[in-house]
Amino acid sequence: MKCNFIRKTIFNSLISALFLSTFSASIAQEAKIDSLKQLLAETADDSNRAEILIKLGSLVDKYDPEKSINYSLEALELFSKQNDIRGRARTLNKIGYNHWQLGKFLETINYY
């Protein structure tokens, strides 16, 4: 009896700790996203804007690949205007990955 109580207590404690750590990570990520959005609004330089957009896309791609694609397409346009080949390559790779996440495999091929 006492052993079962201890197991249940430990199990409940572990579940609670897992929930709290996930919740705090989510709040921290939202804070980063808000911070980057603010920085984006204040930044005029296209090169810096493109880098911020890539970071935003990376932060949201796990739970909203469509939004990540939108950020990445905007970054791609900026990198293209600057003839930044490496920036374009990173962005195209990201867009391809996001299409793969969505199961749009034919579209994925266009970006890799």
C-alpha positions as CSV (number, residue, x, y, z in Angstrom):
1,M,0.0,0.0,0.0
2,K,2.6,2.5,1.1
3,C,4.7,1.6,-2.0
4,N,1.8,2.4,-4.3
5,F,1.3,5.8,-2.6
6,I,4.9,6.7,-3.1
7,R,4.9,5.6,-6.7
8,K,1.8,7.7,-7.4
9,T,3.3,10.7,-5.6
10,I,6.5,10.5,-7.6
11,F,4.5,10.0,-10.8
12,N,2.3,13.0,-10.1
13,S,5.3,15.1,-9.2
14,L,7.1,14.2,-12.5
15,I,4.0,15.0,-14.5
16,S,3.6,18.3,-12.8
17,A,7.2,19.2,-13.4
18,L,7.0,18.3,-17.0
19,F,3.8,20.4,-17.5
20,L,5.4,23.4,-15.8
21,S,8.6,23.2,-17.8
22,T,6.7,22.9,-21.0
23,F,4.5,25.8,-20.0
24,S,7.4,28.0,-19.1
25,A,9.3,27.2,-22.3
26,S,6.2,28.2,-24.3
27,I,6.0,31.6,-22.4
28,A,9.7,32.2,-23.0
29,Q,9.3,31.4,-26.7
30,E,6.4,33.8,-27.0
31,A,8.5,36.5,-25.4
32,K,11.2,35.9,-28.0
33,I,8.7,36.1,-30.8
34,D,7.3,39.4,-29.4
35,S,10.7,40.8,-29.0
36,L,11.7,40.0,-32.6
37,K,8.4,41.4,-33.9
38,Q,9.2,44.6,-32.1
39,L,12.7,44.7,-33.4
40,L,11.4,44.0,-37.0
41,A,9.1,47.0,-36.7
42,E,12.0,49.2,-35.7
43,T,14.5,48.0,-38.3
44,A,14.8,49.7,-41.7
45,D,17.9,47.9,-43.0
46,D,16.7,45.1,-45.4
47,S,19.6,42.8,-44.5
48,N,18.8,42.9,-40.8
49,R,15.1,42.6,-41.5
50,A,15.7,39.4,-43.5
51,E,17.7,37.9,-40.6
52,I,15.0,38.8,-38.1
53,L,12.3,37.2,-40.4
54,I,14.4,34.0,-40.6
55,K,14.6,33.9,-36.8
56,L,10.9,34.5,-36.5
57,G,10.2,31.7,-39.0
58,S,12.5,29.3,-37.0
59,L,10.6,30.1,-33.7
60,V,7.2,29.4,-35.1
61,D,7.9,26.5,-37.5
62,K,7.1,23.8,-35.0
63,Y,3.6,24.9,-34.3
64,D,2.7,27.0,-37.3
65,P,4.6,26.0,-40.5
66,E,2.4,28.3,-42.7
67,K,3.4,31.3,-40.7
68,S,7.0,30.3,-40.9
69,I,6.6,30.1,-44.7
70,N,5.2,33.6,-44.8
71,Y,8.1,35.0,-42.8
72,S,10.5,33.1,-45.0
73,L,9.0,34.3,-48.2
74,E,9.3,37.9,-47.0
75,A,13.0,37.2,-46.1
76,L,13.6,35.5,-49.5
77,E,12.4,38.7,-51.2
78,L,14.8,40.8,-49.2
79,F,17.7,38.5,-49.7
80,S,17.0,38.4,-53.5
81,K,17.0,42.2,-53.7
82,Q,20.4,42.2,-52.1
83,N,21.7,39.3,-54.2
84,D,22.6,37.5,-51.0
85,I,23.1,33.9,-52.3
86,R,23.7,32.3,-48.9
87,G,20.7,34.1,-47.4
88,R,18.5,32.9,-50.3
89,A,19.8,29.3,-49.9
90,R,19.1,29.2,-46.2
91,T,15.6,30.6,-46.8
92,L,14.8,28.3,-49.6
93,N,15.9,25.4,-47.4
94,K,13.6,26.6,-44.6
95,I,10.6,27.0,-46.9
96,G,11.2,23.5,-48.3
97,Y,11.4,22.1,-44.7
98,N,8.1,23.8,-43.8
99,H,6.4,22.4,-46.9
100,W,7.7,19.0,-45.9
101,Q,6.2,19.5,-42.4
102,L,2.8,20.2,-44.0
103,G,3.1,17.0,-46.1
104,K,3.3,19.1,-49.3
105,F,6.1,17.0,-50.8
106,L,5.8,18.1,-54.4
107,E,6.1,21.8,-53.3
108,T,9.0,20.8,-51.1
109,I,11.1,19.7,-54.1
110,N,10.7,23.2,-55.6
111,Y,12.6,24.7,-52.7
112,Y,15.4,22.2,-52.0
